[in-house]
Amino acid sequence: MATTTIAMMTESIKNRYYDELFLTVSEKNLVHTQLGQLNRQVPGGENAYAVYWTRFKPLAAVTSGATEGAATATVNLSAVNVTGTVTQYDNAVAISDVLAATSMGDIMKEAIRELGYNAGLSIDTVVRDTIVPGGIPQLAAITGAQAVTRWSSIPRTAVLSIKEIRKATMTLRKMDAQAPDSKVSMSQGQSVSTNPGAGMGGYWASVISPETVYDLQGDTATGAWVDSNRYAGSDKLFSGEVGKLYGVRFLETSNAKVHAEKNGAVTSRSAIVASGVIHETLIVGANYFGITKLQQLQTFIKPFGQAIGGDITNKVAGAGWKTSFGTSILFSGFGVSVFSSVGSNSL
């Protein structure tokens, strides 16, 4: 039925259907991107243009009483402009006439679905690799200097715990980090309130891997954990949001940052369990990093004979995506990266 209906569509309706499918699939993978300060003023063109975000400095506390009858003295509002660049990203696939003839169903629909997943994953990975290294490092079960170079010394048993979450939020409070009050919808190029009228209720946001979620939920002290389905009616959830705990809302994704084995290359599951891998859980406040909207996010569909030059016998069709965007850290003190091992039961 679906194939017959699609076959009867006009080209404009069909392309709109493919575009909506692409956006629906790609948006689910844009987890890190939701947490930035959005800059909609993207420069024209498509390649490597400068873009700016503004980070305001807090005003000094007022400690002297006002003078009766006197006008209020003004102070300068201080801000820092952070510069980034807008860069183009794209990908495309070729579809042979043999594949189209022997495949079940709408092969272009499946190609667009795969491209949507690829676009979301690609964009989120670019953002992740920009913002994750910039946070204040916190190594599980290690006290003293928190140098990232020491992550290989994290004990194998040092999984993510309530204690580490409390330590991270303490750091954010000491830095006067504010909770995000909205999430960025990259495909729509706008900010969306996560809790109308109440911001995030004082919650910071965390990007976390499935393994570390498993370990955190297994902490015997996690009686305060609240599954997202218990408050989804009152809050607009982030993509991937699974729950909240001790002032943090957790966004689960398989694209969270994971580092190589601590003791060198391993060749088996038992070796991984013995040596361990390091998962990096990012916990951020508002204005930790900036991001632009997805400029000129487009999908492309080329029929047989038009996908590549010289295809005289119409053997190849094609589909692809293209967009431009930029991202940059605004203030590293508004983010904490917690390095931890993962439990053997979660591997």
Secondary structure, 3 states (H helix, E strand, C coil): CHHHHHHHCCHHHHHHHHHHHHHHHHHCCCCHHHHCEEECCCCCCCCCEEEEEEEECCCCCCCCCCCCCCCCCCCCCCEEEEEEEEEEEEEEEEEEHHHHHHCCCCHHHHHHHHHHHHHHHHHHHHHHHHHHHHCEEEECCCCCCCCHHHHHHCCCCCECCHHHHHHHHHHHHHCCCCCCCEEEECCCCEEEECCCCCCCCCCEEEEECHHHHHHHHCCCCHHHCEEHHHCCCCCCCCCCEEEEECCEEEEECCCCCEECCCCCCCCCHHHHHHHCCEEEEEEECCCCEEEECCEEEEEEEECCCCCCCCCCCCCEEEEEEEEEECEEECCHHHEEEEEEECCHHHC
